[in-house]
Amino acid sequence: MAVSDIAACIAQIKYTPNPKPWAYPEEVRRKALQMYVDGMNLRRIARHLGLHHRTVSLWVKAQAAQLPDPPVPEQVKEAEMDEVFTFIGDKKTKSLSSPS
């Protein structure tokens, strides 16, 4: 057999009689992204749709990369302080973990 005959035979070999498509349907992708936007975590989305959580993570990351950068305000008119920060700042008793 010549080398070209062997190459022709190898080109005709199919390891999987009915290969599955590589990509998930676009509807599944859209549904996963909508579930993420609605507040569901990656693993729960994956379990619900029968996917791997890493697949969902990659879809979310790819979608986030397509978003434009948020606008940066030129000047801040009001600044809000977190209540936890103000509560800790006004704390009257000593912390239990601090040395006495």
Summary of the structure (lengths in Angstrom):
residues: 100
radius of gyration: 27.5
end to end distance: 89.0
largest distance: 91.2
contacts: 149
relative contact order: 0.07
helix: 51%
strand: 0%
